[in-house]
Amino acid sequence: MNSLLLTNGRIIDPAQGLDLIGDLLIVDGKVASVGPRSKDWDGSDRLDAAGLVVCPGLIDSHVHLREPGQSAKETIATGTMAAARGGFTSVLCMPNTSPPIENAGTVALIHERAAREGVVNVFISGTITRNIAGEELAPIGSLKRAGVVAITDDGHCVQNHELMRRALEYVRMFGLPVLDHCQDYTLVTDGVMHEGYWSCLLGLRGWPAAGEEVIVARNILLAELTGAHVHCQHLSSAGSVRLLREAKRRSVPISGEACPHHFTLTDAAVAGSEFFWSTDGKELAMQFSDDQALPSWPPYDTNFKMNPPLRSAQDRAAILDGVVDGTLEIIGSDHAPHCNYEKEVEFDYAPFGITGLETELALSLMQFYHTKRLSLMELIRRFTVAPARLLGLSKGTLAVGADADVTVFDPESQWVFRREESASKSQNSPFYGWPLKGKAVATIVGGRIIWHERKATVRDPILCERSNVS
């Protein structure tokens, strides 16, 4: 019998409404007991969690692991280790790989590789359409039988409304959620940043907020028509939040997701740090300790290019409000690694996307918990209960008998995100050099400590003492 005892931690489990100081016992990969210490726990390996938060393993519902076909950017091994360092025990990988995840064979390949090389749970999404081309439905039934937990054409958006309607009608038979990247190509055209003051000043082609909001409105109408659940990915505009909020009041089966870069940064960041901090950074600057210098970056830094783009200060405020009031139920990273040479080009030609698994928790704590917008209970809910419910996973809880996926983090830890310390294979993050507050200390998957901040990579329990507690 393998056992692990986490002692004296602040145990927070939104699924059970649990918030207490106590011990968590794990036996043979399952949660065995939560609460006051018992003499029955003698002999367990022990990890002291005094002063730390112990919660259900965090789930990221929007991650690009790039395998198969794009392993120069990321692999299942490096991507899942980045997830572990960020405190995530489960990730949902997106299907815009090469080839796309559109058949049972590709699903089986990822399952096999994740079992052999991954250090966290890897769940898989399949495509809505063949080759992510938006023209013909993928074999959704066989994808479901192969083990996908959602379907999406992420990175692309189905433009044909009739085809999207048929996809929603079809998935109802299989109980799968549809995750949609909301982008109207005819409105967005070749935009590379938010259409507004800064795009005009910098001479960059604009990506209007309406290009997202039109598809959000489409999804609301089709969800209402078909009764199928649609999840709008990485929302970025105030209009999208407003539309979603109104639809949820009418009990339309629709949900939304926010990404840390959209509720932390604005489009002023593309103009460089001098403009960003002088126009929109006062609140952010206040969150850093006095002895840590603010980061700096030049204008046209392609690490601030993502899809959807960074938007205005008003849009950022609306995303924050949407997470706080539950309109946006889930926080996801949209971890999108790219090779250095791909990003080291003119802004117009660089690919969209940034890495995010290792900074996601800290940025969320800074924007919600440390600003008193959300309690730890409510913030953790957006990383555990909400994504588990959306994807139909038996995860996100510390109930007795549940899988022992556990995240241990210090909400007060101050640190700087450094390029050389990242586990990701790619380095396209805008947050290198940022002073952050809040950090994962240990990540436990199936009762095994797979990462601890005092040792970069582990597969067996470490830094644990034999318990002699009676």
Beta strands, then each sheet from edge to edge (+ up, - down):
strand 1: 3-13
strand 2: 18-27
strand 3: 30-35
strand 4: 45-48
strand 5: 53-56
strand 6: 58-63
strand 7: 88-93
strand 8: 121-126
strand 9: 150-152
strand 10: 178-180
strand 11: 193-194
strand 12: 206-207
strand 13: 230-232
strand 14: 254-258
strand 15: 330-331
strand 16: 406-416
strand 17: 435-445
strand 18: 448-452
strand 19: 465-466
sheet 1: 3+ 2- 1+ 4+ 19-
sheet 2: 3+ 2- 1+ 5+ 16- 17+ 18-
sheet 3: 6+ 7+ 8+ 9+ 10+ 13+ 14+ 15+
sheet 4: 11+ 12+
end
